Amino acid sequence: MMSKKERSTGGRSNLVGWLLNSPYLIYSVVFFLIPLIWAVWLSMMDWNLMSQNKTFVGLDNFKALFSDTKVRAAFVNSYRYLVPIVLLCFICGLVIALLVSKLPDKIKGFVAVLFFVPYLTSGVATSVVVKYFLIIIRFSILFYGIILI
């Protein structure tokens, strides 16, 4: 059982968690959920976005889309390349992982890091750029404050 003190701080820690996640949640709603709902609504309309005439057609647009031979050909061509490439990447990754696991312990970590470094570099580069922009903003606000004095 939780003590009285643990129960009283549980609400605050939940609030802090929601506050820390709120920028991500707001971003997701504004840039993912709302456009997704808008796109689904538009896909069920017969409307060219310029005229005032909006007609709800439901799934008729999708029926017309999937009955078109060009669309079917595009799907077939896409899957013709997608399936072998995904399988090849999966098999090659599995073989490399098995080979790395069989290496001696002294070099296993080094080789694993060599494979992992490319995934880290994009995140590090992004953080350096963001840090640079935050420094510019901080100094520009400071500079503006000095000018006002």
Secondary structure, DSSP 8 states (H G I E B T S, - for coil): ---HHHHHHHHHHHHHHHHHHHHHHHHHIIIIIHHHHHHHHHHTEE--SSSS--EE-TTHHHHHHHH-HHHHHHHHHHHHHHHHHHHHHHHHHHHHHHHHHTS-HHHHHHHHHHHHHHHHHHHHHHHHHHHHHHHHHHHHHHHHHHHH-
